[in-house]
C-alpha cells in the first residue's frame, strides 16, 4: 500500500491488516505510556507501510489514529 502520500480512506479490513500490532510487535510498545505509545506506534506502522517517516501529522488520517489508539 506504499504511496507518495498516505491514503486517507481505509476500510476496517485494511486497518486490521496494516495497522494492527502483531504479538511480536506489541513488545516494542509495552514500556511506553500515553501519547508516547500512540506516537511510536503510528510512526512504526507508517514506516512499515511507506518505507519512510511522515512529513507531519497531516499525513496520518484521523481514522488511523483512532484505530491505533484503541
Wavefront OBJ file of the C-alpha trace (Angstrom):
o trace
v 0.000 0.000 0.000
v 3.011 2.284 -0.356
v 2.366 5.624 -1.996
v 3.763 9.145 -2.240
v 1.164 10.343 0.251
v -0.590 8.213 2.830
v -4.021 7.138 1.656
v -6.842 8.899 3.519
v -9.605 6.291 3.235
v -9.013 2.978 4.968
v -11.574 0.173 5.234
v -11.908 -1.746 8.504
v -10.228 -4.776 6.894
v -7.311 -2.629 5.695
v -6.909 -1.073 9.139
v -6.678 -4.524 10.733
v -4.334 -5.828 8.028
v -1.950 -2.849 8.097
v -2.227 -1.030 11.424
v -2.864 -3.775 13.996
v 0.167 -4.650 16.113
v 1.144 -8.307 15.943
v 2.148 -10.095 19.181
v 5.874 -9.721 18.475
v 5.453 -6.038 17.700
v 3.453 -5.379 20.879
v 6.607 -5.920 22.920
v 8.048 -2.787 21.303
v 5.364 -0.553 22.806
v 4.781 -2.206 26.194
v 7.146 0.115 28.091
v 5.743 3.315 26.557
v 2.853 5.288 28.042
v 0.237 7.761 26.836
v 0.977 9.896 23.803
v 4.465 8.394 23.515
v 2.960 4.947 22.967
v 0.486 6.102 20.331
v 3.078 8.275 18.588
v 5.618 5.469 18.470
v 3.010 3.001 17.222
v 1.897 5.350 14.437
v 5.452 6.074 13.318
v 6.365 2.378 13.440
v 3.435 1.248 11.307
v 3.674 4.225 8.942
v 7.317 3.315 8.310
v 6.376 -0.326 7.646
v 3.769 0.752 5.079
v 5.511 3.704 3.405
v 9.223 2.882 3.983
v 9.682 6.411 5.313
v 8.560 8.572 8.207
v 5.663 11.018 7.799
v 6.466 14.614 6.896
v 3.973 15.751 9.527
v 0.844 14.748 11.406
v -1.299 15.671 8.405
v -0.086 12.510 6.657
v -1.725 10.149 9.152
v -5.517 10.086 8.769
v -7.652 10.588 11.890
v -9.335 7.216 11.289
v -5.924 5.520 11.530
v -5.035 7.408 14.722
v -8.348 6.352 16.309
v -7.798 2.725 15.304
v -4.261 2.596 16.711
v -5.324 4.384 19.913
v -7.937 1.717 20.586
l 1 2 3 4 5 6 7 8 9 10 11 12 13 14 15 16 17 18 19 20 21 22 23 24 25 26 27 28 29 30 31 32 33 34 35 36 37 38 39 40 41 42 43 44 45 46 47 48 49 50 51 52 53 54 55 56 57 58 59 60 61 62 63 64 65 66 67 68 69 70
